[in-house]
């Protein structure tokens, strides 16, 4: 399910190129992608303040719930 959501981001013009490179590219691309996410978070908090921090944290809660649900599914490759 999470992979399908990430693959649906391929259709977003600029973000799709970055996500595709992080998923299918070399290992260094993953580190650059994570660095870009951290930098975008820092710049958003610097520009918009505490509201941006709260918005990112609420989004992180949803993402972590999706990861937990994916791990605990019976047919998940991560469930063992």
Buried (B, 14 or more C-beta within 10 A) or exposed (E): EEEEEBEEBEEEEEEBEBBBBBBEEEEEBEEBBEEEEEEEBEEBBEEEEEEBEEEBEEEEEEEEEEEEEBEEEEEEEEEE
